[in-house]
Amino acid sequence: MLAEWLDQGLEGRAPSRSEGRIAGGRFRLLAPGVLELAPDTPATGARACVLSVGIHGNETAPMELLGEVLARLEAGLLRLGAPLLVILGNPEAIQRGQRCVATNLNRLFRRDLDQAGDEPDRARVLMAEVDAFYARHPGRERLHYDLHTAIRDSRFPRFVVEPFTATPTPAEQWRWLAGAGIQAVLHQHRHSWTFSHHSKHYHGAAAFTLELGRALPFGHNDLAPLAPMGRMLEALLEGRVPATGEPGTMAFFRVEHELLRHSEAFRLCFPDDTPNFSEFPPGTLLAEDAVAGETRVGDTALSVVFPNAQVEIGARAALLVVPSPPPG
């Protein structure tokens, strides 16, 4: 049923059952693309976990990875030991094979959202489901991993973005992420209203946006490099402590500047296939905009992350980042 739920969500079909038994607990469909897993007896120290995929409809590797984990649970190879909320973020975009329907869903997770449309409506549904899930588990530590893939290649194919809030990230998370094969960490510098930011900002959850390679069509993903991440998801599902690694093996960065697109006449002054975390020396021309003018690297070299000249006017066209020391 669980693998069927995922397949049906990808294909736009209604599930045949809305609830049932699994090894160690029960499942319940709460809304389209929203699945709750409730253990009969939660393990000691189990987190209340939100696992989300498909916030961008063309980022398929996390959906395949999560599908494998759910299939193992359904086959009885895993036993549920933690409360989980599993989310298929943007089913309409997934069915179209597109990043979004009309606008970027992963910029809309704020409680004062007043926009109308498919993605804003979906953001409100998902925020309400996450709010209700955490409210059902008031005594548990909260966790949200929002799994993505990036538009382009990267010097560090597997990296995480830590949302900006006043809530510090528990030190154990850096060890867990290192153990799951994460290669780099990017600390956000301001509120970004992503899905992971919602859980950290409003609920104090340990939350990250995880970039797990490059966005490719279904069936074209090499999941072998994601095996450590799959094992971490299985451990969280069972309420176990995941394998750990040394945080010093990861490269840490912080955002120095956010490059925005202010006009139609905007361009990035480097090739479209420039990988994430490519470094540019002082004086390099990075962008030209009819309103904002030129953007050049100052006295300190900058690396570029998430460059995309085709974003909507007013949206972020790139993050410009610098190395940062590991936390603690």
NUVOLO-377051 format. One record per residue (C-alpha): residue number from 0; residue in three letters; x, z, y. Coordinates in nm, 2 decimals. Layout:
residues N
+-----+------+--------+--------+--------+
| pos | code |      x |      z |      y |
+-----+------+--------+--------+--------+
| NUM |  ala |      X |      Z |      Y |
...
+-----+------+--------+--------+--------+
This chain:
residues 328
+-----+------+--------+--------+--------+
| pos | code |      x |      z |      y |
+-----+------+--------+--------+--------+
|   0 |  met |   0.00 |   0.00 |   0.00 |
|   1 |  leu |   0.28 |   0.09 |   0.25 |
|   2 |  ala |   0.47 |  -0.24 |   0.21 |
|   3 |  glu |   0.13 |  -0.41 |   0.21 |
|   4 |  trp |   0.05 |  -0.24 |   0.54 |
|   5 |  leu |   0.36 |  -0.38 |   0.70 |
|   6 |  asp |   0.30 |  -0.73 |   0.56 |
|   7 |  gln |  -0.06 |  -0.73 |   0.68 |
|   8 |  gly |   0.05 |  -0.61 |   1.02 |
|   9 |  leu |   0.30 |  -0.89 |   1.04 |
|  10 |  glu |   0.03 |  -1.14 |   0.94 |
|  11 |  gly |  -0.25 |  -1.00 |   1.14 |
|  12 |  arg |  -0.47 |  -0.91 |   0.84 |
|  13 |  ala |  -0.67 |  -0.59 |   0.81 |
|  14 |  pro |  -0.54 |  -0.34 |   0.55 |
|  15 |  ser |  -0.75 |  -0.28 |   0.24 |
|  16 |  arg |  -0.72 |   0.10 |   0.26 |
|  17 |  ser |  -0.69 |   0.33 |   0.55 |
|  18 |  glu |  -0.56 |   0.64 |   0.37 |
|  19 |  gly |  -0.42 |   0.75 |   0.03 |
|  20 |  arg |  -0.16 |   0.94 |  -0.17 |
|  21 |  ile |   0.21 |   0.88 |  -0.18 |
|  22 |  ala |   0.49 |   1.07 |  -0.35 |
|  23 |  gly |   0.50 |   1.41 |  -0.17 |
|  24 |  gly |   0.21 |   1.36 |   0.07 |
|  25 |  arg |  -0.05 |   1.13 |   0.21 |
|  26 |  phe |  -0.06 |   0.82 |   0.44 |
|  27 |  arg |  -0.33 |   0.75 |   0.70 |
|  28 |  leu |  -0.37 |   0.44 |   0.93 |
|  29 |  leu |  -0.45 |   0.57 |   1.27 |
|  30 |  ala |  -0.47 |   0.24 |   1.47 |
|  31 |  pro |  -0.36 |  -0.12 |   1.42 |
|  32 |  gly |   0.02 |  -0.10 |   1.35 |
|  33 |  val |   0.02 |   0.28 |   1.35 |
|  34 |  leu |   0.08 |   0.47 |   1.02 |
|  35 |  glu |   0.10 |   0.84 |   0.98 |
|  36 |  leu |   0.28 |   1.00 |   0.68 |
|  37 |  ala |   0.20 |   1.36 |   0.62 |
|  38 |  pro |   0.39 |   1.57 |   0.36 |
|  39 |  asp |   0.22 |   1.82 |   0.13 |
|  40 |  thr |   0.51 |   2.06 |   0.19 |
|  41 |  pro |   0.75 |   1.98 |   0.47 |
|  42 |  ala |   1.11 |   2.05 |   0.40 |
|  43 |  thr |   1.28 |   2.33 |   0.58 |
|  44 |  gly |   1.41 |   2.20 |   0.91 |
|  45 |  ala |   1.23 |   1.86 |   0.88 |
|  46 |  arg |   1.18 |   1.69 |   1.21 |
|  47 |  ala |   0.86 |   1.53 |   1.35 |
|  48 |  cys |   0.99 |   1.17 |   1.35 |
|  49 |  val |   0.86 |   0.86 |   1.52 |
|  50 |  leu |   1.01 |   0.54 |   1.38 |
|  51 |  ser |   0.91 |   0.23 |   1.57 |
|  52 |  val |   0.99 |  -0.14 |   1.52 |
|  53 |  gly |   0.87 |  -0.47 |   1.66 |
|  54 |  ile |   0.83 |  -0.36 |   2.02 |
|  55 |  his |   0.97 |  -0.71 |   2.08 |
|  56 |  gly |   0.80 |  -0.94 |   1.83 |
|  57 |  asn |   1.11 |  -1.16 |   1.75 |
|  58 |  glu |   1.34 |  -0.87 |   1.65 |
|  59 |  thr |   1.29 |  -0.88 |   1.27 |
|  60 |  ala |   1.58 |  -0.70 |   1.10 |
|  61 |  pro |   1.44 |  -0.35 |   1.18 |
|  62 |  met |   1.10 |  -0.45 |   1.03 |
|  63 |  glu |   1.27 |  -0.57 |   0.71 |
|  64 |  leu |   1.48 |  -0.26 |   0.70 |
|  65 |  leu |   1.18 |  -0.03 |   0.75 |
|  66 |  gly |   0.99 |  -0.23 |   0.49 |
|  67 |  glu |   1.25 |  -0.16 |   0.23 |
|  68 |  val |   1.24 |   0.22 |   0.30 |
|  69 |  leu |   0.86 |   0.22 |   0.28 |
|  70 |  ala |   0.87 |   0.02 |  -0.05 |
|  71 |  arg |   1.10 |   0.28 |  -0.20 |
|  72 |  leu |   0.87 |   0.56 |  -0.09 |
|  73 |  glu |   0.57 |   0.38 |  -0.24 |
|  74 |  ala |   0.76 |   0.32 |  -0.57 |
|  75 |  gly |   0.83 |   0.69 |  -0.60 |
|  76 |  leu |   1.21 |   0.65 |  -0.54 |
|  77 |  leu |   1.17 |   0.87 |  -0.23 |
|  78 |  arg |   0.96 |   1.18 |  -0.18 |
|  79 |  leu |   0.80 |   1.25 |   0.16 |
|  80 |  gly |   0.93 |   1.57 |   0.31 |
|  81 |  ala |   0.88 |   1.53 |   0.69 |
|  82 |  pro |   0.59 |   1.42 |   0.91 |
|  83 |  leu |   0.64 |   1.06 |   1.03 |
|  84 |  leu |   0.47 |   0.83 |   1.27 |
|  85 |  val |   0.56 |   0.47 |   1.18 |
|  86 |  ile |   0.48 |   0.21 |   1.45 |
|  87 |  leu |   0.47 |  -0.17 |   1.44 |
|  88 |  gly |   0.49 |  -0.21 |   1.81 |
|  89 |  asn |   0.36 |  -0.55 |   1.92 |
|  90 |  pro |   0.17 |  -0.72 |   1.64 |
|  91 |  glu |   0.04 |  -1.01 |   1.85 |
|  92 |  ala |   0.40 |  -1.10 |   1.96 |
|  93 |  ile |   0.52 |  -1.05 |   1.60 |
|  94 |  gln |   0.26 |  -1.30 |   1.47 |
|  95 |  arg |   0.36 |  -1.55 |   1.73 |
|  96 |  gly |   0.73 |  -1.50 |   1.66 |
|  97 |  gln |   0.79 |  -1.43 |   2.03 |
|  98 |  arg |   0.96 |  -1.15 |   2.22 |
|  99 |  cys |   0.63 |  -1.07 |   2.40 |
| 100 |  val |   0.29 |  -1.21 |   2.48 |
| 101 |  ala |   0.29 |  -1.19 |   2.86 |
| 102 |  thr |   0.54 |  -0.93 |   2.97 |
| 103 |  asn |   0.81 |  -0.70 |   2.83 |
| 104 |  leu |   0.63 |  -0.41 |   2.65 |
| 105 |  asn |   0.95 |  -0.20 |   2.65 |
| 106 |  arg |   0.92 |  -0.14 |   3.03 |
| 107 |  leu |   0.57 |  -0.01 |   3.03 |
| 108 |  phe |   0.58 |   0.34 |   2.88 |
| 109 |  arg |   0.48 |   0.55 |   3.18 |
| 110 |  arg |   0.17 |   0.76 |   3.21 |
| 111 |  asp |   0.08 |   0.63 |   3.56 |
| 112 |  leu |   0.07 |   0.27 |   3.42 |
| 113 |  asp |  -0.20 |   0.08 |   3.61 |
| 114 |  gln |  -0.14 |  -0.28 |   3.49 |
| 115 |  ala |  -0.39 |  -0.48 |   3.28 |
| 116 |  gly |  -0.32 |  -0.71 |   2.99 |
| 117 |  asp |  -0.21 |  -0.72 |   2.63 |
| 118 |  glu |   0.12 |  -0.54 |   2.66 |
| 119 |  pro |  -0.01 |  -0.27 |   2.91 |
| 120 |  asp |  -0.31 |  -0.20 |   2.68 |
| 121 |  arg |  -0.07 |  -0.17 |   2.38 |
| 122 |  ala |   0.16 |   0.06 |   2.57 |
| 123 |  arg |  -0.13 |   0.30 |   2.64 |
| 124 |  val |  -0.24 |   0.30 |   2.28 |
| 125 |  leu |   0.11 |   0.37 |   2.16 |
| 126 |  met |   0.17 |   0.65 |   2.42 |
| 127 |  ala |  -0.15 |   0.82 |   2.31 |
| 128 |  glu |  -0.06 |   0.80 |   1.94 |
| 129 |  val |   0.29 |   0.95 |   2.00 |
| 130 |  asp |   0.14 |   1.22 |   2.23 |
| 131 |  ala |  -0.12 |   1.32 |   1.96 |
| 132 |  phe |   0.14 |   1.31 |   1.68 |
| 133 |  tyr |   0.38 |   1.55 |   1.86 |
| 134 |  ala |   0.09 |   1.77 |   1.95 |
| 135 |  arg |   0.00 |   1.80 |   1.58 |
| 136 |  his |   0.35 |   1.94 |   1.51 |
| 137 |  pro |   0.42 |   2.18 |   1.79 |
| 138 |  gly |   0.68 |   2.39 |   1.61 |
| 139 |  arg |   0.91 |   2.11 |   1.49 |
| 140 |  glu |   1.20 |   1.94 |   1.66 |
| 141 |  arg |   1.11 |   1.60 |   1.77 |
| 142 |  leu |   1.29 |   1.27 |   1.71 |
| 143 |  his |   1.22 |   0.91 |   1.80 |
| 144 |  tyr |   1.43 |   0.61 |   1.68 |
| 145 |  asp |   1.30 |   0.29 |   1.84 |
| 146 |  leu |   1.47 |   0.01 |   1.63 |
| 147 |  his |   1.56 |  -0.32 |   1.80 |
| 148 |  thr |   1.80 |  -0.62 |   1.77 |
| 149 |  ala |   1.96 |  -0.78 |   2.08 |
| 150 |  ile |   1.91 |  -1.13 |   2.21 |
| 151 |  arg |   2.28 |  -1.21 |   2.19 |
| 152 |  asp |   2.60 |  -1.12 |   2.00 |
| 153 |  ser |   2.79 |  -0.81 |   2.09 |
| 154 |  arg |   3.14 |  -0.66 |   2.08 |
| 155 |  phe |   2.96 |  -0.37 |   1.91 |
| 156 |  pro |   2.68 |  -0.52 |   1.70 |
| 157 |  arg |   2.52 |  -0.18 |   1.63 |
| 158 |  phe |   2.48 |   0.04 |   1.94 |
| 159 |  val |   2.23 |   0.28 |   2.09 |
| 160 |  val |   2.09 |   0.34 |   2.43 |
| 161 |  glu |   2.04 |   0.70 |   2.53 |
| 162 |  pro |   1.75 |   0.73 |   2.77 |
| 163 |  phe |   1.81 |   0.91 |   3.10 |
| 164 |  thr |   1.63 |   1.25 |   3.13 |
| 165 |  ala |   1.73 |   1.61 |   3.20 |
| 166 |  thr |   1.70 |   1.69 |   2.83 |
| 167 |  pro |   2.04 |   1.70 |   2.67 |
| 168 |  thr |   2.09 |   1.52 |   2.34 |
| 169 |  pro |   2.16 |   1.76 |   2.05 |
| 170 |  ala |   2.53 |   1.73 |   1.94 |
| 171 |  glu |   2.42 |   1.67 |   1.58 |
| 172 |  gln |   2.27 |   1.34 |   1.68 |
| 173 |  trp |   2.61 |   1.19 |   1.76 |
| 174 |  arg |   2.73 |   1.29 |   1.42 |
| 175 |  trp |   2.42 |   1.14 |   1.25 |
| 176 |  leu |   2.45 |   0.81 |   1.45 |
| 177 |  ala |   2.82 |   0.78 |   1.36 |
| 178 |  gly |   2.73 |   0.84 |   1.00 |
| 179 |  ala |   2.46 |   0.57 |   1.02 |
| 180 |  gly |   2.72 |   0.30 |   1.12 |
| 181 |  ile |   2.65 |   0.30 |   1.50 |
| 182 |  gln |   2.95 |   0.16 |   1.69 |
| 183 |  ala |   2.88 |   0.24 |   2.05 |
| 184 |  val |   2.66 |   0.45 |   2.28 |
| 185 |  leu |   2.53 |   0.36 |   2.62 |
| 186 |  his |   2.41 |   0.64 |   2.85 |
| 187 |  gln |   2.13 |   0.53 |   3.09 |
| 188 |  his |   2.16 |   0.62 |   3.45 |
| 189 |  arg |   1.80 |   0.63 |   3.56 |
| 190 |  his |   1.44 |   0.64 |   3.42 |
| 191 |  ser |   1.38 |   0.31 |   3.24 |
| 192 |  trp |   1.03 |   0.36 |   3.10 |
| 193 |  thr |   1.12 |   0.23 |   2.75 |
| 194 |  phe |   0.94 |   0.36 |   2.44 |
| 195 |  ser |   1.23 |   0.60 |   2.35 |
| 196 |  his |   1.24 |   0.72 |   2.71 |
| 197 |  his |   0.87 |   0.82 |   2.68 |
| 198 |  ser |   0.94 |   1.05 |   2.39 |
| 199 |  lys |   1.24 |   1.21 |   2.55 |
| 200 |  his |   1.11 |   1.23 |   2.90 |
| 201 |  tyr |   0.76 |   1.36 |   2.82 |
| 202 |  his |   0.82 |   1.54 |   2.49 |
| 203 |  gly |   1.18 |   1.65 |   2.50 |
| 204 |  ala |   1.25 |   1.45 |   2.18 |
| 205 |  ala |   1.60 |   1.34 |   2.07 |
| 206 |  ala |   1.53 |   0.97 |   2.13 |
| 207 |  phe |   1.72 |   0.65 |   2.13 |
| 208 |  thr |   1.68 |   0.27 |   2.15 |
| 209 |  leu |   1.89 |   0.14 |   1.86 |
| 210 |  glu |   2.02 |  -0.22 |   1.87 |
| 211 |  leu |   2.09 |  -0.33 |   1.51 |
| 212 |  gly |   2.26 |  -0.67 |   1.54 |
| 213 |  arg |   2.12 |  -0.99 |   1.68 |
| 214 |  ala |   1.76 |  -1.11 |   1.68 |
| 215 |  leu |   1.70 |  -1.37 |   1.40 |
| 216 |  pro |   1.39 |  -1.50 |   1.22 |
| 217 |  phe |   1.25 |  -1.34 |   0.92 |
| 218 |  gly |   1.46 |  -1.41 |   0.61 |
| 219 |  his |   1.78 |  -1.48 |   0.81 |
| 220 |  asn |   1.90 |  -1.12 |   0.85 |
| 221 |  asp |   2.19 |  -0.97 |   0.67 |
| 222 |  leu |   2.08 |  -0.62 |   0.60 |
| 223 |  ala |   2.41 |  -0.51 |   0.43 |
| 224 |  pro |   2.56 |  -0.37 |   0.76 |
| 225 |  leu |   2.24 |  -0.17 |   0.81 |
| 226 |  ala |   2.26 |   0.01 |   0.47 |
| 227 |  pro |   2.40 |   0.33 |   0.63 |
| 228 |  met |   2.11 |   0.32 |   0.88 |
| 229 |  gly |   1.86 |   0.27 |   0.60 |
| 230 |  arg |   2.01 |   0.58 |   0.42 |
| 231 |  met |   1.96 |   0.78 |   0.74 |
| 232 |  leu |   1.60 |   0.67 |   0.77 |
| 233 |  glu |   1.54 |   0.77 |   0.40 |
| 234 |  ala |   1.70 |   1.12 |   0.47 |
| 235 |  leu |   1.47 |   1.17 |   0.77 |
| 236 |  leu |   1.17 |   1.07 |   0.56 |
| 237 |  glu |   1.26 |   1.32 |   0.29 |
| 238 |  gly |   1.34 |   1.59 |   0.54 |
| 239 |  arg |   1.71 |   1.60 |   0.45 |
| 240 |  val |   2.01 |   1.62 |   0.68 |
| 241 |  pro |   2.15 |   1.26 |   0.71 |
| 242 |  ala |   2.51 |   1.18 |   0.63 |
| 243 |  thr |   2.74 |   1.25 |   0.93 |
| 244 |  gly |   3.04 |   1.08 |   1.08 |
| 245 |  glu |   3.29 |   1.15 |   1.35 |
| 246 |  pro |   3.15 |   1.08 |   1.70 |
| 247 |  gly |   3.50 |   0.97 |   1.82 |
| 248 |  thr |   3.46 |   0.66 |   1.61 |
| 249 |  met |   3.20 |   0.53 |   1.85 |
| 250 |  ala |   3.27 |   0.39 |   2.20 |
| 251 |  phe |   3.08 |   0.55 |   2.48 |
| 252 |  phe |   2.97 |   0.39 |   2.80 |
| 253 |  arg |   2.76 |   0.48 |   3.11 |
| 254 |  val |   2.57 |   0.25 |   3.34 |
| 255 |  glu |   2.74 |   0.19 |   3.67 |
| 256 |  his |   2.50 |  -0.06 |   3.82 |
| 257 |  glu |   2.17 |  -0.23 |   3.74 |
| 258 |  leu |   2.16 |  -0.59 |   3.83 |
| 259 |  leu |   1.81 |  -0.71 |   3.93 |
| 260 |  arg |   1.66 |  -1.05 |   3.98 |
| 261 |  his |   1.52 |  -1.07 |   4.33 |
| 262 |  ser |   1.42 |  -1.44 |   4.36 |
| 263 |  glu |   1.35 |  -1.76 |   4.17 |
| 264 |  ala |   1.70 |  -1.88 |   4.29 |
| 265 |  phe |   1.89 |  -1.65 |   4.07 |
| 266 |  arg |   2.17 |  -1.72 |   3.82 |
| 267 |  leu |   2.43 |  -1.53 |   3.62 |
| 268 |  cys |   2.78 |  -1.67 |   3.68 |
| 269 |  phe |   2.90 |  -1.65 |   3.32 |
| 270 |  pro |   2.81 |  -1.84 |   3.00 |
| 271 |  asp |   2.47 |  -1.77 |   2.84 |
| 272 |  asp |   2.64 |  -1.68 |   2.51 |
| 273 |  thr |   2.86 |  -1.41 |   2.66 |
| 274 |  pro |   2.84 |  -1.11 |   2.42 |
| 275 |  asn |   2.72 |  -0.77 |   2.52 |
| 276 |  phe |   3.00 |  -0.54 |   2.64 |
| 277 |  ser |   3.22 |  -0.83 |   2.76 |
| 278 |  glu |   3.45 |  -0.70 |   3.03 |
| 279 |  phe |   3.50 |  -0.86 |   3.37 |
| 280 |  pro |   3.80 |  -0.78 |   3.59 |
| 281 |  pro |   3.78 |  -0.68 |   3.96 |
| 282 |  gly |   3.67 |  -0.95 |   4.19 |
| 283 |  thr |   3.47 |  -1.15 |   3.93 |
| 284 |  leu |   3.16 |  -1.32 |   4.06 |
| 285 |  leu |   2.88 |  -1.21 |   3.82 |
| 286 |  ala |   2.55 |  -1.33 |   3.98 |
| 287 |  glu |   2.41 |  -1.52 |   4.28 |
| 288 |  asp |   2.06 |  -1.45 |   4.42 |
| 289 |  ala |   1.88 |  -1.62 |   4.71 |
| 290 |  val |   1.77 |  -1.27 |   4.84 |
| 291 |  ala |   2.03 |  -1.03 |   4.72 |
| 292 |  gly |   2.33 |  -1.26 |   4.76 |
| 293 |  glu |   2.64 |  -1.24 |   4.54 |
| 294 |  thr |   2.72 |  -0.96 |   4.30 |
| 295 |  arg |   3.10 |  -0.92 |   4.23 |
| 296 |  val |   3.29 |  -0.67 |   4.03 |
| 297 |  gly |   3.45 |  -0.41 |   4.26 |
| 298 |  asp |   3.78 |  -0.23 |   4.22 |
| 299 |  thr |   3.70 |  -0.12 |   3.86 |
| 300 |  ala |   3.64 |  -0.35 |   3.57 |
| 301 |  leu |   3.28 |  -0.37 |   3.45 |
| 302 |  ser |   3.13 |  -0.47 |   3.11 |
| 303 |  val |   2.79 |  -0.65 |   3.09 |
| 304 |  val |   2.51 |  -0.54 |   2.86 |
| 305 |  phe |   2.17 |  -0.71 |   2.81 |
| 306 |  pro |   2.24 |  -1.01 |   3.04 |
| 307 |  asn |   1.93 |  -1.23 |   3.08 |
| 308 |  ala |   1.88 |  -1.45 |   3.38 |
| 309 |  gln |   1.52 |  -1.55 |   3.27 |
| 310 |  val |   1.36 |  -1.21 |   3.33 |
| 311 |  glu |   1.07 |  -1.17 |   3.57 |
| 312 |  ile |   1.14 |  -1.13 |   3.94 |
| 313 |  gly |   1.21 |  -0.77 |   4.01 |
| 314 |  ala |   1.32 |  -0.70 |   3.65 |
| 315 |  arg |   1.66 |  -0.61 |   3.52 |
| 316 |  ala |   1.89 |  -0.90 |   3.46 |
| 317 |  ala |   2.18 |  -0.70 |   3.33 |
| 318 |  leu |   2.34 |  -0.36 |   3.30 |
| 319 |  leu |   2.69 |  -0.32 |   3.43 |
| 320 |  val |   2.87 |  -0.04 |   3.25 |
| 321 |  val |   3.20 |   0.15 |   3.23 |
| 322 |  pro |   3.37 |   0.35 |   2.95 |
| 323 |  ser |   3.26 |   0.72 |   2.93 |
| 324 |  pro |   3.41 |   1.01 |   2.74 |
| 325 |  pro |   3.23 |   1.13 |   2.43 |
| 326 |  pro |   2.98 |   1.41 |   2.50 |
| 327 |  gly |   3.13 |   1.76 |   2.46 |
+-----+------+--------+--------+--------+
